[in-house]
Amino acid sequence: MGNKQCSKGRIDIVGIGPGDVNLLSMQARQALEQAQVIIGYQGYMRLIAAILHPQRQMIVTKNLSEEIERAQLAMEYACQGQHVAVISSGDAGIYGMASVVFEWAARQHESPEIVVLPGISALQAAAARCGAPLSHDFAAISLSDLLTPWPLIEKRLQAAIRADFVLALYNPRSQRRQKQWERAEAIIRTHCSPRTPVGIVRNAFRDGESVVITDVAHLEADTVDMFTIVLVGNSQSFVWNSRMITPRGYYPPSDRGPRVLVLGGTREAKIMAERLGRRGARVTLSYRLPPPPGPYGEGVMVRWGAWDDVGLAQFLRDEGIAWIVDMTHPDAQIIQKVARWAAREQQVPYLRWERPRGLEQEALVRRVDSHQQAAAALRQYQGNVLLLTGIKSLAIYTEALADDPEITVMIRLLPRSETLLQAEQLGLGPHQMVAMVGPYSAALNGAIYDRYNIRAVVVKDSSDDLASKVEPALERGIAVIMVQSTSDGADEGLSFDAIECQIFETSGAVIC
């Protein structure tokens, strides 16, 4: 298949490690000394200049973005019968030149001898400076979307965190790529404990080296750039004597985690349960209706079914529950009252999660305290107005706006016979009902607004998908009436981090 002349040449793809010649393997050093042509990025070439021989070797330097040109030149010289060394920092097979050279050879159907000589990878060098963070399973992910679409990177990042891998993040942030790191940091903060150890290593084993051992709560963007490897621990990682350590499992855990009941019904409940499970808690995630498919993470058991006060109190007693974490929807007031009563009865601490405000005040967003106020606010608009608030409140709007011929009330609802019948009994015709089953993306909501020429939408600020409803409306200049959630003031809502801190601080594993 290949060019016969090519078979006389040879390409060594050499991983030079961090750049310190003392860390080169003997094979890599011999290959660099014996090669007739050496090709590589000029910055890396300077790192190994001490062992090169410009008098008898052809030294070819290229810029960072010219990887394909390097592979092409290497193949041309090899096909002339030359012994070529292509250098790559770290290990050539990890985000390095190995795949570039092999792919070029495969595309050109040329087959010189190609040998990969491994080097110390950037993640290995960074890990060595931090201690022992990679002692268990880990995932290496590059945050550069130059060659990989960002949605795919984000998907891999979320999957790795949910699977409790230690993370080794390459190319985290550059002057032109800021938002990628911001998004990655937000994902890490959402799914990891605030006290998860983080190692930030810049220029490992090179001049200007810096090593910072911190945690997720104190992760700062200014410490991260393209010369940095970020190591994020898993749920078992800890810091000792300024070193980051991930246990391999040789030593048994010193104690068992607390028993926690998480009352679900929101997407955030699953995230909270997974976070607590990764910290070692034994979690029961409870749903009223059959739950969505898993997985739910290590240490998380799932049950479903309604509670009454006596049944819940008995469950707390029989299962030895130490904490109740209420992650239910703000409108789920019955289960909230049941949970508070059972918690008092069994003297179990009750923690209520506070839904964060996801949107800043916008000129087109009007916040009201009730559906009655929302209905009154709709009177200033003409045409189609869309309710995204559910069937329970529909009667308030139809009654309040029945005498206004300039307004057509529409509602998005589930295509259930009883729901459709209820809307029909309240005076809505088929053209006023958008019967659909979610989930609803921002693009789909925007298409609905366009299709029905919507002038105003009514939403609840407690909606799980609030942003996907509001953002497409604001993009189109559509007014948003936002009904703010109310509470009975029985408890003060807490954030994810505050809940986790209370549970583990009280349980003896201080993380706050």
ZIPE-V813184 format. One line per field, one symbol per residue. phi: phi as a letter, one per 20 degrees, with the letter a starting at -180 (. if undefined). psi: psi as a letter, one per 20 degrees, with the letter a starting at -180 (. if undefined). burial: I if it has 9 or more other C-alpha atoms within 8 Angstrom, else O. A space follows every 10 residues. Layout:
phi = ???
psi = ???
burial = ???
This chain:
phi = .efffgfeeb ceedeemfpf ffefffffff fffefeccca fgfffffdgf decgfddedd dcegedffff fffgfffffe needddebfm dfedlcegff fffffffeld cffccddfcf fffffffffe pbfdfcgbcd ceefdfdcgg gfffffffff ffemffddde lfacfeddff fgffffffff ddffdffcdd ddlgmcfmfb ccdbbgfdfd ffedbfeddd ddfefefbdc lmcecdfeof dfffbeffec ddeeocffff ffffffffeo feddedcfdg fffffdnfnd ddcbpfddff fffffgffem febddedffg eeffffffff fffffeldgd ddfdfffecf fdfeddeceb fffffffffe dcoeddeddn ffefgfffff dfedfeddec bebfedffff fffffeoeeg fdddebdffd efffffffgf fdlfdbcdcd feffdgffee gffffemefc ddeefccemf befcegffff fffeffeodf cd
psi = grphhhihrq ppooojbiio hijqqhgggg ghhiqhpppr phhhhhhjhh jrnhhiqooo qrrhjlghhg gggghghhij jqoppoqpqc phiokaighg gghgghhikq mrppppoqro rhhggghhhh dlikiaprpp ppjpkhippg hgghghgggg ghjkqqpooq lhprhhnghg hggghhgghg iqqijpqppo pplpkrqjqq ppobrhhkpp hijpaijqpp opraiiqrpp lkqppoqhjh pqqhrqrqpp ooobiqhhgg ggggghhhii qopoopqgrp rrqarjrpjp qpqqqqqrgg gghhggghik phqpookrqh imhghggggg ghgggjlppp ppqppqoipq pqhipoprir hghgghhihi qqbppppkjr hhjhhgghgh jhjoiipopq qprqlqghgh gghghjjprh ijpnorpaqo rhggghhggg hjlphqqprp ijphlghigg ghghhjkpqp oooqqqrjjh rpqqrgghgg ggghghjinp i.
burial = OOIOIIIIII IIIIIIIIII OOIIOOOIIO IIIOIIIIII IIOIIOIIOO OIOOOOIOOO IIOOOOIIOI IIOIIOIIII IIIIIIIIII IIIOOIIIOI IOOIIOOOII IIIIOIIIII IIOOIIIOII IIIIIIOIIO IIIIOOOOOI OOIIOIIIOI IIOIIIIIII IIIIOOIIOI IIOIOOIIIO IIIIIIIIII IIIIIIOOIO IOIIIIOOOO OOOIIIOIII IIIIIIIIIO OOIIIIIOOO OOOOOOIIII IIIIIIOOII IIIIIIIIII IIIIIIIIOO OOOOOIIOII OOOIIOIOIO OIIOIIIOOO IIIIIIIIOI OOOOIIOIII IIIIOIOIII IIIOOOOOOO OOOIIIOIIO IIIIIOOIIO OIIIIIIIOI IOIIOIIIOI IOOOOOIIII IIIIIOOOII OOIIOIOIOO OIIIOOOOOO OIOOIIOOIO OOOIIIIIII IIOOOIIIII IIIIOOOIII IIIIIOOOOO OOIIIOOOII IOIIIOIOOI OO
